[in-house]
Amino acid sequence: MIARYRTAMVSLVLLGVLLPSPALLAQEIYSNEHVKVIRLSNQAYLLTEEHDYPANCLVIAGEEGLMLIDTGFGELGGSLLDALEVLGKPVKVIVNSHAHEDHMGGNSMFGRDVLFIGHGRCRESYVPSGQQFQNIEKNPTYDFEGNLVFFIPYVGGHSGCDILTFIPHLNLAHLGDLFLSESFPLVLIESGSSVETLMLHLNEIFQSLPDNTTMVPGHGKVTSMEYFGGYIGLMEESIELVQKKMKSGWSLQRIQEEDVLKKYEKMGQFFPFITKESWIEQIYLSYSQ
């Protein structure tokens, strides 16, 4: 059932179609030189940075304060703070999806009254000295003004300390770089991650979250769960194509030169460093081990 559903969705992914989602009713409410604030709902806001590789920062608004998921690039931190002021409440909690500069670079802009939440394996990378820290390995939930927020570790798909943040009362999930909605994945093989692990994670996420969940990727457009399912189907098809050539004895260079992923061209154009060829290499290296 799931496989047939995904197959039917693949063509929509390839065409760049976003299926109905609450996020599609989003409204921009503020912008400065570097940051835009987009209202997803009365309690959820997307902050996107004007950068070559803009990351998606998600804000959950409560009565007393804000929960901020990812802080973007450090050099744009001042613009991020200006954008947050529009929401009229202080940031109480910061969640880091993982420890890469484009997602945690703005951490140092926040004072010691802010609680940081993340994977314990990367604490030293992204938590400023002396800050409060909640290790999701020891405590995977947080009561944000009466609503539980869940933090689920998915290590070894993109990096060594990725987490998914699920906000049930808003039907929202922030996936960090486990999900790049308009691009092939980035699997950091040199850090011990693998395509096989990533696909296991994505399948688990797809099968465990409610169907009406709005999916916020680390980069790219916010999507519905339906689109996410189609995205997984696309990745599975591309992996099977490369594996088929590997079983026939083709070298990495030949698979790349023969352009076996030509029909997925669009997914290799979002980032200049994540191309059809780089995705083929990630698949080849993952399944050659």
Buried (B, 14 or more C-beta within 10 A) or exposed (E): EEEEEBBEBBEBBBEEEBBEBBBBEBEEEBBBEBBBBBBBBEBBBBBBBEBEBBBBBBBBBBEEBBBBBBBBBBEBBBBBBBBBEBBEBBBBBBBBBBBBBBBBBBBBBBEEEBBBBBBBBBBEBBBBEEBEBBBBBEEBEBEBEEBEBBBBBBBBBBBBBBBBBBBBEBBBBBBBBBBBBBBBBBBBBEEEBBBBBBBBBBBEBBEEBEEEBBBBBBBBBBBBBBBBBBBBBBBBBBBEBBBEBBEEEBEBEEBBEEEBBEBBEBBBEBBEEBBBBBBBBBBBBBBEE
